[in-house]
Amino acid sequence: MSDKNSISGASLSNVLRATLNSRHAWIFLLFLGIVMNGLFALNPLSADGSDSILGMFRFYCNLIVALGFCYAAFLKSLRISNFKLTKTYWFFIIPFALLLRLLMAQLGGNYDLESFEITADIILRGDSVYASTSRYNYGPIWAYWLGLLKFLSSIGGGYNKTLFHSYIVITLFLAELALLKGIKKHGFSDITCLILLFNPVSIILIGHHSQFDMLAIATGYYAYHKIKKEQMLGGLILLGLSFSIKHLLVFLPLLMLFDTRIRLKNRLLTIVVPGLIFGLSFLPFLADFVAIQKNVLSYQLNHGQTLFYKLFEIAIPHAFSEFESLQLIPLINGYKPLWIASFLGLGFLINKYKTGHTFELYLAYLVASSLAISEQYFLIPVLTIALYRKQFISWLYLLLSSYYIMFVSAHNTAKYFNLESLGIYLPANWYSIGFAQIQLCLLILVLSTVLKNKFKESTVSLP
């Protein structure tokens, strides 16, 4: 009897996989989700509160359809060959991608756009951005660029906020194009480029949220490949420039320290020189060192919601990690020493098992392990997700992060299209673990990628 049950279970699994593997399954599931929620919205009973049985039923229906769509898209990705797009196609694709981002900017902005306006005003007044506001937490380069953009958006009849936002979006989109050019040069496929351009995370976070991580990532990508080729002068300057735009890649040299393809002298230079360039960028603001230490070097938020913070808290009691004397040292207080050490461990494993793609895995691990996180971070590992598009966990990450940005985050499109409009009624405590769930996807992606080579080695060594 149990054999029959196992056979029927296997048959059902095969039928389900074959159905999802069909050519248009992802389109059908997308259409099903739209129709289903449209019908629910027309039902007057669906206007009940968060405790309604119908509300929970709608949520689980959406969950099943969304996971089915995600898996069907993953299977579709497995079948797609690395096709080549001609210049004619790119002539239409690139303007369309920009248009989508500019349309998102027309919805309005958020707290960060207000901070950018404040920063630009300070620069245009000729004041120190670090002495005048706590709402700017980065190197000085972006501040001066914002000042220029606000000046340009004020030409010919007064300041235009929408134009200012659009200029920011165009700047970030140009950085995206620079990154696309770089990855195509290093062998990334056209389908990878399309995923980068048209995933909801990139469109919303660049078009609406308009954080400038992409500038630092694109600059750092070119720096990384120059250093790999031991073109040290250009590589070190570009990496220092990336730090000075936004210090996302500040721990990347810790991973590169284990790359034996680079001479030891050059690895040590990579540890020291970009950090010096970053430090020197603050020299004109030396009088504001206390504000820089507080608002740039020690800045963090939402640390209690993150995956590694909870893991460290389990391993080491919180009381032992928060000695008052340590609070004066930006990289030593709290759990930061353990966090930084984990980057060294990742660098060792990547080199030991010849995993490759150090830069891309760093981006994913940075967000997966971060002790402080906001939804703007979801853009950082999109390059990694596109590279590993043939792993289901990548598509699950895109699904969860897109869902969070569109329907949960009050800083993004959830302001205009919230959960209730989809009939997704969930207790608030579900959302409080959303960051950790998304980080877990990235951690699984990184560890599975690194350890896959280890298992390959052990398989080869078997008699």
C-alpha positions in Angstrom: 0.0 0.0 0.0 2.8 2.4 0.9 4.5 1.6 -2.5 1.3 2.6 -4.3 1.2 5.8 -2.3 4.8 6.6 -3.0 4.2 5.9 -6.7 1.1 8.2 -6.9 3.0 10.9 -5.0 5.9 10.7 -7.4 3.4 10.8 -10.3 1.7 13.8 -8.9 5.1 15.5 -8.5 6.1 14.7 -12.0 2.8 16.0 -13.4 3.1 19.2 -11.4 6.7 19.8 -12.6 5.7 19.0 -16.2 2.8 21.5 -16.0 5.0 24.2 -14.5 7.7 23.4 -17.1 5.4 24.1 -20.0 6.4 27.0 -22.2 3.7 29.5 -21.1 3.1 28.4 -17.5 4.6 31.5 -16.0 2.3 33.7 -18.1 -0.8 31.6 -17.2 0.0 31.9 -13.4 0.6 35.6 -13.7 -2.8 36.0 -15.5 -4.4 33.7 -12.9 -3.2 35.9 -10.0 -4.5 39.0 -11.6 -8.0 37.5 -12.4 -8.2 35.8 -8.9 -7.5 39.0 -7.1 -9.8 41.0 -9.3 -12.6 38.6 -8.5 -11.8 38.8 -4.8 -11.9 42.6 -4.9 -15.4 42.5 -6.4 -16.6 40.4 -3.5 -18.1 42.7 -0.8 -17.2 40.1 1.9 -13.5 40.6 1.1 -13.6 44.0 2.9 -13.5 42.4 6.3 -10.6 43.0 8.8 -7.3 41.2 9.2 -8.9 38.4 11.2 -11.3 37.3 8.5 -11.1 33.7 7.3 -11.6 35.0 3.7 -8.6 37.3 4.1 -6.4 34.5 5.2 -7.8 32.3 2.4 -6.9 35.0 -0.2 -3.4 35.3 1.3 -2.7 31.5 0.9 -4.1 31.5 -2.6 -1.8 34.3 -3.5 1.1 32.5 -1.8 0.5 29.3 -3.8 0.1 31.2 -7.1 3.2 33.3 -6.4 5.4 30.3 -5.6 4.1 28.5 -8.7 4.9 31.6 -10.8 8.4 31.8 -9.3 9.1 28.1 -9.9 7.7 28.3 -13.5 10.0 31.3 -14.2 13.0 29.4 -12.8 12.2 26.4 -15.1 11.8 28.8 -18.0 15.2 30.3 -17.2 16.8 26.8 -17.2 15.6 26.3 -20.8 16.7 29.7 -22.2 19.9 29.6 -24.1 22.4 32.4 -24.0 20.9 34.2 -27.0 22.5 37.2 -28.5 20.6 40.4 -29.0 21.6 42.7 -31.9 22.2 46.4 -31.6 18.7 47.1 -33.1 17.0 45.4 -30.1 19.2 47.2 -27.6 18.2 50.5 -29.3 14.6 49.9 -28.1 15.3 47.9 -24.9 17.5 50.6 -23.2 15.1 53.6 -23.6 12.2 51.3 -22.5 14.1 50.4 -19.3 14.8 54.1 -18.6 11.2 55.0 -19.2 10.0 52.5 -16.6 12.3 54.0 -14.0 11.3 57.5 -14.9 7.6 56.6 -14.6 8.3 55.3 -11.1 9.9 58.6 -10.3 6.6 60.4 -11.3 4.9 58.7 -8.3 6.9 60.8 -6.0 9.7 60.2 -3.5 10.3 59.3 0.1 12.5 60.2 3.1 15.7 59.7 1.1 14.7 62.0 -1.6 14.0 64.7 1.1 17.4 64.0 2.5 18.9 64.4 -1.0 17.2 67.8 -1.3 18.5 68.9 2.1 22.0 67.8 1.2 21.8 69.6 -2.2 20.7 72.8 -0.5 23.6 72.7 2.0 26.1 72.2 -0.8 24.6 75.1 -2.9 24.8 77.3 0.2 28.5 76.4 0.5 28.2 74.9 4.0 29.6 71.6 5.3 27.1 68.8 4.8 28.4 66.9 7.8 28.1 69.8 10.2 24.7 70.8 8.9 22.7 67.6 8.9 22.6 64.0 10.2 20.7 62.8 7.2 23.8 62.4 5.0 25.8 59.2 5.9 28.3 58.7 3.0 31.4 60.1 1.4 31.3 63.6 -0.1 31.2 62.8 -3.8 27.4 62.1 -4.0 26.6 65.2 -2.0 28.3 67.5 -4.5 26.7 65.7 -7.4 23.3 66.3 -5.8 24.1 69.9 -5.5 24.8 70.0 -9.3 21.6 68.2 -10.1 19.5 70.5 -7.9 21.2 73.5 -9.6 20.3 72.1 -13.0 16.7 71.4 -11.9 16.3 75.0 -10.9 17.3 76.6 -14.2 14.6 78.4 -16.1 11.8 79.3 -13.6 12.4 77.9 -10.1 13.1 74.5 -8.6 11.3 71.5 -10.0 11.3 68.5 -7.6 10.2 66.0 -10.2 13.0 67.1 -12.5 15.5 66.8 -9.7 14.3 63.2 -9.0 14.4 62.4 -12.8 18.0 63.6 -13.0 18.9 61.3 -10.1 17.2 58.4 -11.9 19.1 59.1 -15.1 22.4 59.2 -13.2 21.7 55.8 -11.7 20.6 54.4 -14.9 23.8 55.4 -16.6 25.6 53.6 -13.8 23.5 50.5 -14.6 24.5 50.8 -18.3 28.1 51.1 -17.3 27.8 47.9 -15.2 26.0 46.1 -18.1 28.9 47.0 -20.4 31.4 45.7 -17.9 29.7 42.4 -17.3 29.2 41.8 -21.1 32.9 42.4 -21.5 33.5 39.6 -18.9 31.2 37.1 -20.5 27.8 37.6 -19.0 25.0 36.6 -21.3 22.3 39.0 -22.7 19.6 37.2 -20.7 21.5 38.2 -17.5 21.6 41.8 -18.7 17.8 41.7 -19.3 17.2 40.3 -15.8 19.2 43.2 -14.4 17.3 45.8 -16.4 13.8 44.5 -15.9 13.4 42.9 -12.5 11.0 44.8 -10.1 13.7 45.4 -7.5 15.9 47.4 -9.9 13.0 49.3 -11.5 11.5 50.4 -8.2 14.6 51.0 -6.1 16.2 53.1 -8.8 13.1 54.7 -10.2 11.3 55.4 -6.9 13.6 55.0 -4.0 16.6 56.3 -6.0 19.3 55.2 -3.7 22.8 55.4 -5.3 24.3 51.9 -4.5 24.6 51.3 -8.3 27.2 54.0 -8.7 29.5 52.4 -6.1 28.9 48.9 -7.5 29.6 49.9 -11.1 32.8 51.7 -10.1 33.9 48.9 -7.9 33.2 46.3 -10.6 35.7 47.9 -12.9 38.2 48.4 -10.0 38.0 44.7 -9.0 38.8 43.5 -12.6 41.6 45.9 -12.9 43.1 44.7 -9.6 42.7 41.1 -10.8 44.7 41.9 -13.9 47.2 43.7 -11.5 46.6 47.0 -13.2 47.0 48.4 -9.7 47.0 52.2 -10.2 43.7 52.4 -12.0 42.2 49.6 -9.8 43.1 51.1 -6.5 42.0 54.6 -7.5 38.6 53.3 -8.8 38.1 51.2 -5.6 38.9 54.2 -3.4 36.5 56.3 -5.5 33.8 53.6 -5.0 34.4 53.7 -1.2 34.1 57.5 -1.4 30.7 57.4 -3.2 29.2 54.8 -0.9 31.3 52.4 1.2 29.5 49.2 0.2 32.7 47.5 -0.9 34.8 48.3 2.1 35.2 44.6 3.1 35.8 43.4 -0.5 39.6 43.6 0.0 39.3 41.1 2.9 38.0 38.5 0.3 40.7 39.4 -2.2 43.4 38.9 0.4 43.1 35.1 -0.2 43.2 35.4 -4.0 46.6 33.8 -4.8 46.3 34.8 -8.5 47.2 38.4 -7.3 50.6 39.0 -5.9 50.8 39.4 -2.1 52.2 42.9 -2.3 49.2 44.0 -4.5 46.7 42.3 -2.2 48.1 44.3 0.8 48.0 47.5 -1.3 44.3 46.7 -1.9 43.7 46.5 1.8 45.4 49.8 2.5 45.2 52.3 -0.4 41.4 52.5 -1.2 40.8 53.0 2.5 43.3 55.8 2.6 41.6 57.4 -0.4 38.3 57.2 1.4 39.8 58.7 4.5 41.4 61.5 2.5 38.1 62.4 0.9 37.0 63.7 4.3 40.1 66.0 4.8 38.2 69.2 3.8 35.7 68.4 6.6 38.2 67.6 9.3 36.6 70.1 11.7 33.4 67.9 11.5 35.1 64.7 12.5 32.8 64.0 15.4 29.7 64.3 13.1 31.5 62.1 10.5 32.3 59.4 13.1 28.7 59.4 14.3 26.7 59.8 11.1 29.0 58.0 8.6 31.4 55.5 10.3 29.0 54.4 13.0 25.7 54.8 11.3 23.3 51.8 11.2 19.6 51.1 11.6 17.1 48.2 12.0 19.8 46.0 13.4 17.4 43.9 15.5 15.6 42.5 12.5 18.6 41.0 10.7 19.5 37.3 10.4 23.1 37.5 11.6 22.2 39.7 14.5 19.8 37.1 15.8 22.4 34.3 15.2 25.1 36.2 17.1 22.7 37.0 19.9 22.0 33.3 20.3 25.7 32.5 20.3 26.9 35.4 22.5 24.7 37.1 25.1 23.9 40.6 24.1 25.2 42.1 27.3 28.8 40.9 26.5 28.8 42.5 23.1 27.8 46.0 24.2 30.5 47.1 26.6 30.3 50.9 27.0 34.0 51.4 26.2 33.7 49.7 22.8 31.1 52.2 21.6 33.8 54.7 20.8 35.3 52.4 18.1 33.1 52.1 15.0 34.3 48.7 13.8 34.7 47.1 17.3 31.5 47.7 19.1 28.7 45.1 19.3 29.0 42.1 17.0 31.0 43.8 14.3 34.3 42.0 14.9 32.5 38.6 14.4 30.8 40.0 11.3 34.1 41.3 9.8 35.8 38.0 10.6 33.1 36.2 8.6 34.2 38.0 5.4 37.7 36.6 5.9 36.2 33.1 6.2 34.2 33.6 3.0 37.3 34.8 1.2 39.2 31.7 2.4 36.5 29.3 1.2 36.1 31.0 -2.2 39.8 30.7 -2.8 40.1 27.2 -1.4 37.4 25.7 -3.5 38.1 27.8 -6.6 34.6 29.2 -6.6 35.2 32.3 -8.7 32.9 35.3 -9.0 34.3 36.8 -5.8 32.8 40.2 -6.5 29.3 38.9 -7.1 29.4 36.6 -4.1 30.6 39.5 -1.9 27.6 41.6 -2.9 25.2 38.8 -1.9 27.0 38.0 1.3 27.2 41.7 2.3 23.4 41.9 2.4 22.9 38.3 3.7 25.1 39.0 6.7 24.5 42.7 7.3 23.8 43.6 10.9 21.7 46.6 9.8 19.4 46.6 6.8 16.8 48.5 4.9 14.9 47.6 1.7 17.2 49.7 -0.4 19.8 47.0 0.2 17.8 44.6 -1.9 19.3 46.2 -5.0 22.9 45.4 -4.0 22.9 41.6 -4.9 20.8 41.8 -8.1 24.0 41.3 -10.1 24.6 38.1 -8.2 21.0 37.0 -8.7 21.1 37.5 -12.4 24.4 35.6 -12.6 23.0 32.6 -10.8 19.6 32.7 -12.5 19.7 28.9 -12.9 19.3 28.4 -9.2 15.8 28.4 -7.8 16.8 30.3 -4.7 17.7 33.3 -6.9 14.1 33.5 -8.2 12.8 33.1 -4.7 14.9 36.0 -3.6 13.5 38.1 -6.4 10.0 37.1 -5.5 10.3 37.9 -1.8 12.2 41.1 -2.2 9.9 42.4 -4.9 6.9 41.5 -2.7 8.4 43.3 0.2 9.2 46.5 -1.8 5.9 46.6 -3.6 3.4 45.6 -0.9 5.1 46.0 2.5 7.7 48.8 2.5 6.1 52.1 3.4 9.1 53.8 1.7 8.2 52.4 -1.7 5.2 51.5 -3.8 3.3 50.0 -0.8 2.3 53.7 -0.2 0.2 53.5 -3.4 -0.6 49.8 -3.8 -0.7 48.2 -0.3 -1.4 44.7 0.9 -5.0 45.3 1.7 -5.7 46.0 -1.9 -4.6 42.5 -2.7 -6.6 41.0 0.2 -3.4 39.9 1.9 -4.2 40.4 5.6 -1.4 39.3 7.9 -0.4 40.1 11.4 2.3 42.7 11.8 4.8 40.2 13.2 5.0 38.4 9.8 6.5 41.6 8.4 9.1 42.0 11.2 10.9 38.9 10.0 10.8 39.8 6.3 14.3 41.1 6.2 15.7 37.9 7.8 13.8 35.7 5.3 15.3 37.6 2.4 18.7 37.5 3.9 18.4 33.7 4.4 17.8 33.3 0.6 21.1 35.1 -0.1 23.0 33.1 2.5 21.8 29.8 1.0 22.8 31.1 -2.5 26.3 32.0 -1.3 26.9 28.8 0.8 25.5 26.5 -1.8 27.6 28.1 -4.6 30.8 27.9 -2.5 30.3 24.4 -1.1 29.1 23.0 -4.4 32.8 23.0 -5.5 33.8 21.3 -2.3 31.4 18.4 -3.0 32.6 18.2 -6.6 36.2 17.8 -5.2 35.1 15.1 -2.8 33.2 13.2 -5.5 36.2 13.2 -7.8 38.5 11.9 -5.1 36.3 8.8 -4.4 37.6 5.5 -5.7 
